[in-house]
Amino acid sequence: MSVRAAVSQWRKRETTYWSWTRAAAAAEGDYSDRDLTAFRLERSRQIVGREELFAEPSSELLSALNFTTGRFVDFGGSAGEICAVLQRRFPAWSFAVVETAAMASASQILRPSISFLDEMPDEFDVFYSSGTLQYLGNPDEVWRKALSRTLRYAYLARNAFSRRKRFTVQTSRLFDNGAGPVPEGFEDMPIFYPHQTLSEPTVIKIADKAGFDLVARVKDRNSGVTGTSGKVYGADLLFKRR
């Protein structure tokens, strides 16, 4: 890669835009990118049966599953790595991952004991989402929808919060995505997708109106913060229905 191209990528990542639409147009791609999907699937294929080495649920998340049985939904859960870990610990629970249509279809073959969907189920006991809402154009709307269908707990991990909304284009290398050995047959390349920060007070207010209390807040654990701006911070939030 030339120095000029590298500088161009860096500036593109740090540029802020007036709206999600402009950031999406500048990115010329999103998290459903075909190359990214294929790479994440193949990388995940290599760790089937040993997901515990690469995915570790937090103690707060484990506490939300402290029931004999229930229904767990991982919104944006890739190929179901965290669900595979939880399923072995809580075999009486059912687990579903909500992903893009392409990811859901391919992952069902990879981990058939987990349900893979491209739409949120009508009802579930625990809603979990890690580092996903900030890559959507309508995160507040998705959050409201999720809470309206959640019976017990809702957990948001790896969030990117800021006091003022920031729209940017996130840049990463292909090989930085996913966990496990890098599969053969892929060439490392830059991946671009639009990104926006969330408002923590807004997230909490929406939950309160939906009948949920904030019962745990953990700052900067595996944060979803990207870029170099000190205005963005991370915190994991666990909510419980009143």
Disulfide bonds with the S-S distance in Angstrom:
none
